[in-house]
Amino acid sequence: MSVKYKKSKGEKIRTAFADFLELPEELALDLPRITLVGNLRLGVENHKGIIKYTQEEIRLRVHKGMVSAKGVKLQLRNLSSEEILIEGNIKEIGIFLDDEGV
C-alpha cells in the first residue's frame, strides 16, 4: 500500500538534510512509521496522541492526519510518547493524510 504525499519546499530541504546526515526521512519530516505484523499487531511510531479508543476502533493523530485501526478486542500496548503498539484481531486499517491535519 502506498500513500501519496506531496512535499512542501521546507520538507524537501529537510529531506535533503536528512539524506546528508543519513537520518530516517520520517524523523526529518515528522511522519509516522507504521508497522503491521499479520492481523495481530500494529505499531505506530511518531504519533501525536489518541483520538478514540474502544475495543473495536483505535484512532491516532499523526502529523497532518490520522491512523485508524478497526477490529475485535483491540488493546493498547507499549504506550509511550514515541510509539503505540495496538494488539488484537485487526480487520481494517485506515491512513488519512492531508495538508490541513486533523
Backbone as JSON Lines, residues from 0, in Angstrom:
{"i":0,"aa":"M","n":[0.85,-1.17,0.0],"ca":[0.0,0.0,0.0],"c":[0.89,1.22,0.0]}
{"i":1,"aa":"S","n":[0.58,2.2,-0.82],"ca":[1.35,3.44,-0.81],"c":[0.38,4.6,-0.65]}
{"i":2,"aa":"V","n":[0.83,5.57,0.11],"ca":[0.06,6.78,0.34],"c":[0.82,7.91,-0.33]}
{"i":3,"aa":"K","n":[0.18,8.61,-1.26],"ca":[0.84,9.72,-1.94],"c":[0.89,10.91,-1.0]}
{"i":4,"aa":"Y","n":[2.06,11.53,-0.96],"ca":[2.27,12.66,-0.06],"c":[3.12,13.68,-0.8]}
{"i":5,"aa":"K","n":[2.61,14.88,-1.0],"ca":[3.32,15.92,-1.71],"c":[4.11,16.75,-0.7]}
{"i":6,"aa":"K","n":[5.41,16.86,-0.92],"ca":[6.29,17.58,0.0],"c":[6.31,19.07,-0.33]}
{"i":7,"aa":"S","n":[6.32,19.88,0.73],"ca":[6.48,21.32,0.56],"c":[7.96,21.62,0.35]}
{"i":8,"aa":"K","n":[8.27,22.87,0.04],"ca":[9.66,23.26,-0.17],"c":[10.5,23.02,1.09]}
{"i":9,"aa":"G","n":[9.94,23.38,2.24],"ca":[10.64,23.16,3.51],"c":[10.88,21.68,3.78]}
{"i":10,"aa":"E","n":[9.9,20.86,3.44],"ca":[10.04,19.41,3.64],"c":[11.11,18.84,2.71]}
{"i":11,"aa":"K","n":[11.2,19.37,1.49],"ca":[12.24,18.92,0.57],"c":[13.62,19.25,1.11]}
{"i":12,"aa":"I","n":[13.76,20.42,1.72],"ca":[15.04,20.81,2.32],"c":[15.37,19.89,3.49]}
{"i":13,"aa":"R","n":[14.39,19.62,4.34],"ca":[14.63,18.72,5.48],"c":[14.97,17.31,5.01]}
{"i":14,"aa":"T","n":[14.35,16.86,3.92],"ca":[14.66,15.54,3.37],"c":[16.1,15.49,2.88]}
{"i":15,"aa":"A","n":[16.52,16.53,2.19],"ca":[17.91,16.58,1.69],"c":[18.88,16.6,2.87]}
{"i":16,"aa":"F","n":[18.55,17.36,3.91],"ca":[19.38,17.42,5.11],"c":[19.45,16.05,5.79]}
{"i":17,"aa":"A","n":[18.3,15.36,5.88],"ca":[18.26,14.02,6.48],"c":[19.1,13.04,5.67]}
{"i":18,"aa":"D","n":[19.02,13.14,4.34],"ca":[19.84,12.28,3.48],"c":[21.32,12.54,3.72]}
{"i":19,"aa":"F","n":[21.69,13.8,3.83],"ca":[23.08,14.16,4.05],"c":[23.6,13.58,5.38]}
{"i":20,"aa":"L","n":[22.77,13.65,6.42],"ca":[23.16,13.14,7.73],"c":[22.84,11.66,7.91]}
{"i":21,"aa":"E","n":[22.26,11.04,6.87],"ca":[21.87,9.64,6.9],"c":[20.87,9.34,8.02]}
{"i":22,"aa":"L","n":[19.9,10.24,8.18],"ca":[18.82,10.07,9.15],"c":[17.6,9.52,8.43]}
{"i":23,"aa":"P","n":[16.74,8.77,9.13],"ca":[15.49,8.31,8.52],"c":[14.63,9.51,8.1]}
{"i":24,"aa":"E","n":[14.05,9.43,6.92],"ca":[13.24,10.53,6.39],"c":[12.05,10.84,7.29]}
{"i":25,"aa":"E","n":[11.42,9.82,7.89],"ca":[10.23,10.06,8.71],"c":[10.57,10.93,9.93]}
{"i":26,"aa":"L","n":[11.79,10.85,10.43],"ca":[12.18,11.71,11.55],"c":[12.32,13.16,11.11]}
{"i":27,"aa":"A","n":[12.94,13.38,9.98],"ca":[13.15,14.74,9.49],"c":[11.83,15.41,9.12]}
{"i":28,"aa":"L","n":[10.88,14.64,8.6],"ca":[9.61,15.21,8.15],"c":[8.49,15.06,9.18]}
{"i":29,"aa":"D","n":[8.78,14.47,10.33],"ca":[7.79,14.27,11.39],"c":[6.65,13.36,10.92]}
{"i":30,"aa":"L","n":[6.98,12.36,10.1],"ca":[5.98,11.43,9.57],"c":[5.91,10.18,10.44]}
{"i":31,"aa":"P","n":[4.75,9.51,10.46],"ca":[4.65,8.27,11.24],"c":[5.32,7.11,10.53]}
{"i":32,"aa":"R","n":[5.81,6.17,11.32],"ca":[6.28,4.89,10.79],"c":[5.27,3.86,11.26]}
{"i":33,"aa":"I","n":[4.66,3.15,10.32],"ca":[3.59,2.21,10.63],"c":[4.06,0.8,10.27]}
{"i":34,"aa":"T","n":[3.96,-0.1,11.26],"ca":[4.4,-1.48,11.07],"c":[3.24,-2.41,11.4]}
{"i":35,"aa":"L","n":[2.92,-3.32,10.5],"ca":[1.84,-4.28,10.7],"c":[2.43,-5.68,10.7]}
{"i":36,"aa":"V","n":[2.11,-6.46,11.73],"ca":[2.53,-7.85,11.82],"c":[1.27,-8.71,11.72]}
{"i":37,"aa":"G","n":[1.1,-9.31,10.53],"ca":[-0.12,-10.09,10.29],"c":[-1.34,-9.23,10.53]}
{"i":38,"aa":"N","n":[-2.34,-9.81,11.2],"ca":[-3.51,-9.02,11.59],"c":[-3.59,-8.92,13.12]}
{"i":39,"aa":"L","n":[-2.44,-9.15,13.79],"ca":[-2.42,-9.21,15.25],"c":[-1.78,-8.01,15.93]}
{"i":40,"aa":"R","n":[-0.91,-7.29,15.23],"ca":[-0.15,-6.23,15.89],"c":[0.11,-5.08,14.91]}
{"i":41,"aa":"L","n":[-0.15,-3.86,15.38],"ca":[0.09,-2.66,14.6],"c":[0.91,-1.7,15.44]}
{"i":42,"aa":"G","n":[2.07,-1.32,14.94],"ca":[2.91,-0.36,15.64],"c":[2.9,0.97,14.91]}
{"i":43,"aa":"V","n":[2.75,2.06,15.66],"ca":[2.77,3.4,15.08],"c":[3.79,4.23,15.86]}
{"i":44,"aa":"E","n":[4.87,4.58,15.19],"ca":[5.89,5.43,15.79],"c":[5.65,6.87,15.34]}
{"i":45,"aa":"N","n":[6.05,7.8,16.17],"ca":[5.94,9.23,15.88],"c":[4.49,9.69,15.8]}
{"i":46,"aa":"H","n":[3.67,9.2,16.72],"ca":[2.25,9.61,16.78],"c":[2.13,10.91,17.58]}
{"i":47,"aa":"K","n":[0.97,11.51,17.52],"ca":[0.71,12.77,18.22],"c":[-0.38,12.65,19.27]}
{"i":48,"aa":"G","n":[-0.86,11.43,19.54],"ca":[-1.86,11.23,20.57],"c":[-3.02,10.37,20.12]}
{"i":49,"aa":"I","n":[-3.86,10.03,21.08],"ca":[-5.01,9.16,20.84],"c":[-6.25,10.03,20.63]}
{"i":50,"aa":"I","n":[-6.98,9.74,19.55],"ca":[-8.24,10.44,19.27],"c":[-9.41,9.65,19.81]}
{"i":51,"aa":"K","n":[-9.4,8.33,19.59],"ca":[-10.5,7.46,20.01],"c":[-9.93,6.12,20.43]}
{"i":52,"aa":"Y","n":[-10.5,5.56,21.53],"ca":[-10.03,4.26,21.99],"c":[-11.21,3.44,22.49]}
{"i":53,"aa":"T","n":[-11.57,2.4,21.71],"ca":[-12.54,1.4,22.14],"c":[-11.96,0.04,21.74]}
{"i":54,"aa":"Q","n":[-12.61,-1.04,22.14],"ca":[-12.14,-2.37,21.76],"c":[-12.38,-2.65,20.26]}
{"i":55,"aa":"E","n":[-13.19,-1.84,19.62],"ca":[-13.49,-2.03,18.2],"c":[-12.74,-1.06,17.29]}
{"i":56,"aa":"E","n":[-12.3,0.08,17.82],"ca":[-11.6,1.07,16.99],"c":[-10.64,1.9,17.82]}
{"i":57,"aa":"I","n":[-9.46,2.11,17.25],"ca":[-8.47,3.0,17.86],"c":[-8.03,3.96,16.77]}
{"i":58,"aa":"R","n":[-8.13,5.27,17.07],"ca":[-7.69,6.31,16.14],"c":[-6.55,7.09,16.78]}
{"i":59,"aa":"L","n":[-5.49,7.29,16.0],"ca":[-4.33,8.03,16.47],"c":[-4.1,9.25,15.6]}
{"i":60,"aa":"R","n":[-3.72,10.34,16.23],"ca":[-3.35,11.55,15.49],"c":[-1.89,11.4,15.05]}
{"i":61,"aa":"V","n":[-1.61,11.73,13.8],"ca":[-0.25,11.76,13.27],"c":[-0.06,13.1,12.56]}
{"i":62,"aa":"H","n":[1.17,13.41,12.23],"ca":[1.46,14.66,11.53],"c":[0.61,14.75,10.26]}
{"i":63,"aa":"K","n":[-0.19,15.77,10.17],"ca":[-1.05,16.02,9.01],"c":[-2.04,14.9,8.74]}
{"i":64,"aa":"G","n":[-2.57,14.27,9.79],"ca":[-3.57,13.25,9.52],"c":[-3.91,12.36,10.69]}
{"i":65,"aa":"M","n":[-4.37,11.14,10.36],"ca":[-4.86,10.2,11.35],"c":[-4.64,8.77,10.85]}
{"i":66,"aa":"V","n":[-4.42,7.86,11.81],"ca":[-4.35,6.43,11.53],"c":[-5.47,5.78,12.31]}
{"i":67,"aa":"S","n":[-6.25,4.93,11.66],"ca":[-7.37,4.25,12.29],"c":[-7.21,2.75,12.17]}
{"i":68,"aa":"A","n":[-7.42,2.04,13.27],"ca":[-7.41,0.58,13.26],"c":[-8.77,0.11,13.77]}
{"i":69,"aa":"K","n":[-9.42,-0.78,13.02],"ca":[-10.7,-1.35,13.43],"c":[-10.54,-2.85,13.55]}
{"i":70,"aa":"G","n":[-11.23,-3.43,14.54],"ca":[-11.13,-4.87,14.73],"c":[-11.9,-5.33,15.95]}
{"i":71,"aa":"V","n":[-11.41,-6.42,16.56],"ca":[-12.06,-7.05,17.7],"c":[-11.05,-7.15,18.83]}
{"i":72,"aa":"K","n":[-11.47,-6.8,20.03],"ca":[-10.64,-6.87,21.23],"c":[-9.3,-6.16,21.07]}
{"i":73,"aa":"L","n":[-9.37,-4.92,20.53],"ca":[-8.15,-4.14,20.36],"c":[-7.7,-3.59,21.71]}
{"i":74,"aa":"Q","n":[-6.4,-3.62,21.93],"ca":[-5.8,-3.11,23.16],"c":[-4.56,-2.3,22.84]}
{"i":75,"aa":"L","n":[-4.27,-1.31,23.67],"ca":[-3.04,-0.54,23.54],"c":[-1.96,-1.2,24.37]}
{"i":76,"aa":"R","n":[-0.79,-1.37,23.79],"ca":[0.39,-1.9,24.47],"c":[1.55,-0.95,24.22]}
{"i":77,"aa":"N","n":[2.52,-0.97,25.09],"ca":[3.74,-0.15,24.91],"c":[3.41,1.3,24.56]}
{"i":78,"aa":"L","n":[2.53,1.89,25.3],"ca":[2.14,3.27,25.06],"c":[3.23,4.2,25.57]}
{"i":79,"aa":"S","n":[3.82,4.98,24.67],"ca":[4.82,5.97,25.05],"c":[4.63,7.2,24.17]}
{"i":80,"aa":"S","n":[5.39,8.23,24.44],"ca":[5.26,9.44,23.64],"c":[5.79,9.23,22.22]}
{"i":81,"aa":"E","n":[6.61,8.2,22.0],"ca":[7.17,7.95,20.67],"c":[6.44,6.86,19.9]}
{"i":82,"aa":"E","n":[5.89,5.87,20.6],"ca":[5.32,4.71,19.91],"c":[4.09,4.17,20.63]}
{"i":83,"aa":"I","n":[3.16,3.67,19.85],"ca":[2.0,2.95,20.37],"c":[1.93,1.62,19.65]}
{"i":84,"aa":"L","n":[1.68,0.57,20.4],"ca":[1.51,-0.76,19.84],"c":[0.06,-1.18,20.09]}
{"i":85,"aa":"I","n":[-0.65,-1.54,19.03],"ca":[-2.03,-1.99,19.11],"c":[-2.05,-3.49,18.86]}
{"i":86,"aa":"E","n":[-2.69,-4.23,19.75],"ca":[-2.82,-5.68,19.59],"c":[-4.28,-6.06,19.6]}
{"i":87,"aa":"G","n":[-4.6,-7.16,18.94],"ca":[-5.96,-7.67,18.85],"c":[-6.17,-8.27,17.47]}
{"i":88,"aa":"N","n":[-7.42,-8.48,17.13],"ca":[-7.77,-9.01,15.81],"c":[-8.06,-7.81,14.9]}
{"i":89,"aa":"I","n":[-7.04,-7.37,14.17],"ca":[-7.16,-6.17,13.34],"c":[-7.81,-6.54,12.01]}
{"i":90,"aa":"K","n":[-8.93,-5.89,11.72],"ca":[-9.7,-6.18,10.49],"c":[-9.48,-5.12,9.42]}
{"i":91,"aa":"E","n":[-9.19,-3.87,9.83],"ca":[-9.12,-2.78,8.85],"c":[-8.18,-1.7,9.38]}
{"i":92,"aa":"I","n":[-7.39,-1.13,8.46],"ca":[-6.51,-0.02,8.81],"c":[-6.79,1.11,7.83]}
{"i":93,"aa":"G","n":[-6.92,2.3,8.36],"ca":[-7.11,3.49,7.51],"c":[-6.03,4.5,7.83]}
{"i":94,"aa":"I","n":[-5.42,5.05,6.78],"ca":[-4.4,6.08,6.94],"c":[-4.89,7.29,6.18]}
{"i":95,"aa":"F","n":[-5.11,8.38,6.89],"ca":[-5.67,9.58,6.3],"c":[-4.68,10.72,6.49]}
{"i":96,"aa":"L","n":[-4.09,11.18,5.39],"ca":[-3.15,12.29,5.44],"c":[-3.7,13.43,4.6]}
{"i":97,"aa":"D","n":[-3.54,14.65,5.1],"ca":[-3.96,15.8,4.32],"c":[-3.05,16.99,4.63]}
{"i":98,"aa":"D","n":[-3.23,18.06,3.92],"ca":[-2.39,19.24,4.1],"c":[-2.81,20.07,5.31]}
{"i":99,"aa":"E","n":[-4.0,19.86,5.82],"ca":[-4.51,20.67,6.91],"c":[-4.35,20.03,8.27]}
{"i":100,"aa":"G","n":[-4.15,18.7,8.34],"ca":[-4.12,18.0,9.62],"c":[-5.52,17.6,10.02]}
{"i":101,"aa":"V","n":[-5.65,17.0,11.19],"ca":[-6.95,16.53,11.67],"c":[-7.44,17.48,12.73]}
